[in-house]
């Protein structure tokens, strides 16, 4: 199950986020979204958990919880749209 995790502190690393989520189950992958020009984290990431059960545990455990003085947002990730799909 792929999750969206937002309102992350800008100093978090992919390994920090993986460690945070691994308390709820097996983490398959972590993708911290970064600004393409500066390389700085944008404050959100996508985390893939081994299965839906583990994904739901992460959502229950992290959504609305404070982490390093920020209230996290955690939900199921929406399917990625192809580039240019919103343009007319």
JOVENBEL-V264906 format. One record per residue. RES is the residue in three letters. SS is DSSP state (helix for helix, strand for strand, loop for the rest). PHI is phi in whole degrees, -180 to 180 (NA if undefined). Layout:
BEGIN
res=RES ss=SS phi=PHI
res=RES ss=SS phi=PHI
END
This chain:
BEGIN
res=UNK ss=loop phi=NA
res=UNK ss=strand phi=-99
res=UNK ss=strand phi=-118
res=UNK ss=strand phi=-102
res=UNK ss=strand phi=-125
res=UNK ss=strand phi=-120
res=UNK ss=loop phi=62
res=UNK ss=loop phi=-78
res=UNK ss=loop phi=-65
res=UNK ss=loop phi=-69
res=UNK ss=loop phi=-91
res=UNK ss=loop phi=-72
res=UNK ss=loop phi=-111
res=UNK ss=helix phi=-63
res=UNK ss=helix phi=-70
res=UNK ss=helix phi=-61
res=UNK ss=helix phi=-67
res=UNK ss=helix phi=-61
res=UNK ss=helix phi=-63
res=UNK ss=helix phi=-61
res=UNK ss=helix phi=-80
res=UNK ss=helix phi=-67
res=UNK ss=loop phi=-69
res=UNK ss=loop phi=-109
res=UNK ss=loop phi=155
res=UNK ss=loop phi=-81
res=UNK ss=strand phi=-88
res=UNK ss=strand phi=-89
res=UNK ss=strand phi=-157
res=UNK ss=strand phi=-135
res=UNK ss=strand phi=-127
res=UNK ss=strand phi=-83
res=UNK ss=strand phi=-80
res=UNK ss=strand phi=-122
res=UNK ss=loop phi=-66
res=UNK ss=loop phi=-68
res=UNK ss=loop phi=-91
res=UNK ss=loop phi=-92
res=UNK ss=loop phi=80
res=UNK ss=loop phi=-78
res=UNK ss=strand phi=-60
res=UNK ss=strand phi=-92
res=UNK ss=strand phi=96
res=UNK ss=strand phi=-147
res=UNK ss=strand phi=-152
res=UNK ss=strand phi=-121
res=UNK ss=strand phi=-124
res=UNK ss=strand phi=-106
res=UNK ss=strand phi=-100
res=UNK ss=loop phi=-58
res=UNK ss=loop phi=-150
res=UNK ss=helix phi=-64
res=UNK ss=helix phi=-59
res=UNK ss=helix phi=-67
res=UNK ss=helix phi=-61
res=UNK ss=helix phi=-65
res=UNK ss=helix phi=-64
res=UNK ss=helix phi=-64
res=UNK ss=helix phi=-59
res=UNK ss=helix phi=-65
res=UNK ss=helix phi=-80
res=UNK ss=helix phi=-110
res=UNK ss=loop phi=-62
res=UNK ss=loop phi=83
res=UNK ss=loop phi=-87
res=UNK ss=strand phi=-85
res=UNK ss=strand phi=-140
res=UNK ss=loop phi=50
res=UNK ss=loop phi=68
res=UNK ss=strand phi=-131
res=UNK ss=strand phi=-87
res=UNK ss=loop phi=-74
res=UNK ss=strand phi=-117
res=UNK ss=strand phi=-138
res=UNK ss=strand phi=-150
res=UNK ss=strand phi=-69
res=UNK ss=loop phi=-70
res=UNK ss=loop phi=-84
res=UNK ss=loop phi=-59
res=UNK ss=loop phi=-73
res=UNK ss=loop phi=-82
res=UNK ss=loop phi=-71
res=UNK ss=loop phi=-57
res=UNK ss=loop phi=83
res=UNK ss=loop phi=-68
res=UNK ss=loop phi=-86
res=UNK ss=loop phi=-84
res=UNK ss=loop phi=-113
END
